[in-house]
Amino acid sequence: MEELKLQRIQTGIAAEYYVAGELLRLGYNVTFTFGNTKSIDLLIEKDDTIIAIQVKGIQRTKSICWNLDKTKVKPNIYYVLVNLHIDKPSEKPEFFILTSNEALNLFTSSPKLGDKRATLDYKKLKRLEVYQDKWSKLC
């Protein structure tokens, strides 16, 4: 059987919808920006507080890392990193929640990708055990 591989845009859209679904399940009101704001994918609201969310997705368990343009990281934006696990359909997607400062500190620059681009290794983030499913950061 041929291994499923999503196009980059499909990965991003799937990740955004999974995050939106999880936030709705947790009682947030969710609005998609649909690409109108490049550094914000979702606006969420709960208890009269509005929060900006940037979603980054990877496809599979063996994916290497998420990519980020560090010049677009702005204060007061939360980053939700998603592993969709399309290679393991019985597993649910994993969510890792980071503040903008945590994103700046954890994503490492790569000379191979240029000065602006940075990466964060999935296995490294998972081993830290402090970011997975930490939706309480959004309160």
Secondary structure by P-SEA (a helix, b strand, c coil): ccbbbbcaaaaaaaaaaaaaaaaaaabbbbbbcccccccccbbbbcccbbbbbbbbbbccccccccccccccccccbbbbbbbcccccccccbbbbbbcaaaaaacbbbbccccccbbbbbaaaaaaaccccccccccc
